[in-house]
Amino acid sequence: MLAIIGGTGLTQLANLEITHRQVIRTPYGEPSGPMTFGTIKEHEVMFIARHGYGHTIPPHIVNYRANLWALRDQGARRVIAVSAVGGIRADLVPGVLVVPDQIIDYTHGRAFTFFDGNEQAVTHIDFTQPYSEHLRAELLAAARQAGEVCVGGGVYAVTQGPRLDTVAEVNRYQRDGADVVGMTGMPEAALARELGLDYAAIAVVVNAAAGLGGSAHAIALEQIGPVAQAAMARVRRIIECVVECDGSQENAE
């Protein structure tokens, strides 16, 4: 089953016909909220809002382990994560959609692995390619089918939050090779890999990063919401095309 993790601006899927919601208990505590189950184009999908359905959970407090565990426990095998980010690369201006292919993790103090019990064997995962290449390709194909421009590839710098970055920090990310900056890409991607889930992301650029473009002197926070809302309508169309493609493949089989 396909699962969607909604980020800033995507606390619900307007094209999801909801069948029921369910509170899930996990060994890692409470997820961000009840799991929402439903259908898109008559195909089953599950959804959870990363920051809670009232957008009350900041990025450094999100229980990423509980969210991913709950999704897998309820039958998810593929996860599309949606995140709002700031654009670092010059062409990644507000409103652009990006399907990143790499991550740099600048976070700290987050519960970042399932393999930290005293009686568990030391376990390493291959994280050379942090996203599922197959699911990334599906997202880009779905974007083309939906008539939406989506940038294929980019390095996502994941920062601690909840504050936004300084100009000096953005300069550092830029030197490190980052293209966008956000706060929720890790440990989410690594946890999905540990659970064997196919995971890919759609990063929605909602502002220029600090010191760049329209954020040269300050980030206009009041403009982020409208940009995110407009872009999320396009994200929903892409997700709908992914679901339709999955359904076509299932029928062919």
C-alpha positions, 0 to 999 in steps of 0.5 A: 500500500502507498502511504503519504506523509504530509508536511507544512501545507499538506495536513490533509489530502483533498482528493482522498476519499476517507474511509476511516481514521485509526489511532495506532500504538507503537513500541516507540510512542505516539505517532503524530496523529491518527492514521487516515485511511481512504482511497484515491481513484478507488485505490487504497492509500494511507495518510499521516500529517507529520506535524499533526493535523493542527500543525502543532508538532515542530520538526525537532519533536516529530516522533519519526520512529512512531510514524514510520513504524505505524505506517509499516505496521498498517501495511505500507510498503511505499512512502511518499514524503512531502516537505516544505523547503527553502531554495538554495540553488538559484533556479529553485525559486518559490513554487518549484517542486523538487524530487531530491536524490541526496541528503546532508544531515545537520540535525542533532539529538533526534531519535534516529534509529530503530537499532539502539536497544541494549540487546540488539546486534549492531546493525548498519544500513546502506544509505549510499542512495537515501531515496528509492530510485524506483519511487523517485522515477515514478514521481517524476513520471507522474509529474510529467503525466500530470503536466507539472514541472518537477526538478529531478534531483537535488541535495536536501540539507536537513537542519534542526529547526524550528528556527530558520537559518542564518546567512552564514549557515546557508552559505555553509550549506551551499559550499557543502553542495546543498540545493535546498534546506528543510527540517524534516528529511532526517531521520525520516529517510533513514528510518524508512530504509531501516524498515525496508520501505521504499521512500521518496520525497517531494520537496516544495520550495516555499521561500528562498533560503536566508540571504538569497533572492527574495530573502536577501535581507529577511525571509517573508514568513507571511508569504510562505503559506500562500506559496505552500498552498498553491504548490500543494494542489500540484503535489496532490495531482502528482500523487493522484497520477502515481496512484493511477499508475499503480492501479494500471500496473495492478490491473495488468498483472 
